[in-house]
C-alpha cells in the first residue's frame, strides 16, 4: 500500500499562510468577548423594543383619557 499520509509529514497550512496559531486560552477569551458583545447588543435591542412598547402604551392611554374626558 502506498499511503502518502503516513510518509509525508503533516503541514499546518495556517502557519505557512502567515496566520498565527492561537493558544486555546486566547481562543476562549476571544469567544467570550464575542459572546459578551452579542449579549450587550441583544440587551440594547430589548431595551429599545421595550421603550417603543411603553411609548405606544402611553399614547393609547392618553387617547383613552381624552376620549373619556370628552364623553363626560
C-alpha positions as CSV (number, residue, x, y, z in Angstrom):
1,X,0.0,0.0,0.0
2,X,1.2,3.4,-0.8
3,X,-0.4,5.8,1.7
4,X,1.0,9.3,1.4
5,X,-0.4,10.4,4.7
6,X,2.0,8.2,6.5
7,X,5.1,9.0,4.6
8,X,4.6,12.8,4.2
9,X,4.7,14.9,7.4
10,X,1.6,16.9,8.0
11,X,2.0,20.6,7.5
12,X,-0.1,23.3,9.2
13,X,-1.3,25.5,6.3
14,X,-2.2,28.3,8.7
15,X,1.5,28.7,9.7
16,X,2.6,28.6,6.0
17,X,0.0,31.2,5.0
18,X,1.1,33.6,7.8
19,X,-1.8,33.1,10.2
20,X,-0.8,33.0,13.8
21,X,-1.5,29.8,15.8
22,X,-3.5,30.9,18.8
23,X,-3.4,29.1,22.1
24,X,-6.7,27.6,23.4
25,X,-6.9,30.2,26.3
26,X,-6.7,33.0,23.8
27,X,-9.3,31.4,21.6
28,X,-11.5,31.0,24.6
29,X,-11.0,34.7,25.6
30,X,-11.8,35.8,22.1
31,X,-15.0,33.7,22.0
32,X,-16.1,35.0,25.5
33,X,-15.6,38.6,24.3
34,X,-17.7,37.9,21.2
35,X,-20.4,36.4,23.4
36,X,-20.4,39.3,25.8
37,X,-20.6,41.8,22.9
38,X,-23.5,39.9,21.4
39,X,-25.3,39.8,24.7
40,X,-24.9,43.6,25.1
41,X,-26.3,44.1,21.6
42,X,-29.3,41.9,22.4
43,X,-29.9,43.8,25.7
44,X,-29.8,47.1,23.8
45,X,-32.3,45.8,21.2
46,X,-34.6,44.6,24.0
47,X,-34.5,47.9,25.8
48,X,-35.3,49.8,22.5
49,X,-38.2,47.4,21.9
50,X,-39.5,47.9,25.4
51,X,-39.2,51.7,25.1
52,X,-41.3,51.6,21.9
53,X,-43.9,49.5,23.6
54,X,-44.2,51.8,26.6
55,X,-44.4,54.9,24.3
56,X,-47.3,53.3,22.3
57,X,-49.0,52.3,25.5
58,X,-48.6,55.9,26.8
59,X,-50.1,57.3,23.6
60,X,-53.0,54.9,23.8
61,X,-53.7,55.7,27.5
62,X,-53.6,59.4,26.7
63,X,-56.1,59.0,23.9
64,X,-58.4,56.9,26.1
65,X,-58.2,59.6,28.8
66,X,-59.0,62.3,26.3
67,X,-62.0,60.4,25.0
68,X,-63.2,59.6,28.5
69,X,-63.0,63.3,29.5
70,X,-64.9,64.4,26.3
71,X,-67.7,62.0,27.0
72,X,-68.4,63.3,30.5
